Amino acid sequence: MKKEIEKSRVVPGKKWSLKDYNTSYTGDLEKEAGKAELDLTKEALNKLQETLYAADSHSVLIIFQAMDAAGKDSAIAHVMSGLNPQGCQVYSFKTPTSEEYDHDFLWRHYKALPERGRIGIHNRSHYENVLVCKVHPEYVLKEKIPGYNEVKKIDDKFWKRRYESIRNFEKHISDNGTQVIKFFLYVSKEEQKERFLERIENPVKNWKFSSSDITEREKWKDYMDAYEIALSETATEQAPWYIIPADKKWYARLLISQILEEHLNGMDLKFPVLGEEEMAKLEEIQRSLLLGG
């Protein structure tokens, strides 16, 4: 899967288009083989997470962004099912509260960063501020930013500064030990339609559907343009973006899990090594226990 991982990564500074990506791509893999491979990858992730927790030197921030019904929730559930929940924390960001609007747009996301030794998962993230807000610039007015009290004032310079703020934020937390990995689950408009219909027809799933989902679907092109720009502007070596083909959920889950495994392996984490004094104490305790103490 190494070739697929590299293919999905957005290369900083390189021109690209979402049209270059096939949302139903699965490589040469069959579904059953992919599921078996996912099980093996989950085992590897479990061991890597244990080392991350024990080392207590780094943290991992995983960001999921996508259109509605792209499979973010199920991807999180399946890929993370092999991890120890004590070492994970998941945040699903909704519309900002009045308190959050009284701070800068990164404030609530900074508060939700994982501690050292933990994996943090953000289901939607600070990128909503250059995606949803880019499509609906009137939302920016709620932030009460000095000088931006009219939509017409929210121009290209405003967005350039916002992308810069995101890059600086991610560089800062990366420099301080947080590995940032960002996933855009790229689903086709046709597949989204099928999943919407399934939600509507299925009593177990129709609670997930909202009429506003259709309103946003009508702005599909605007969202794709916003994603292309946001990913291009914020893909860095320290905080890479991956475009995940999401029409086939089983393949999306496998690719995500293997990207995580590659990054965790690349962090070269090690279990702590005890000093001579501590080792001597352990040996003394061991002798005592063996003698019936």
Order of alpha helices (4+ residues) and beta strands (2+ residues): alpha-alpha-beta-alpha-beta-alpha-alpha-beta-alpha-alpha-beta-alpha-alpha-alpha-beta-alpha-alpha
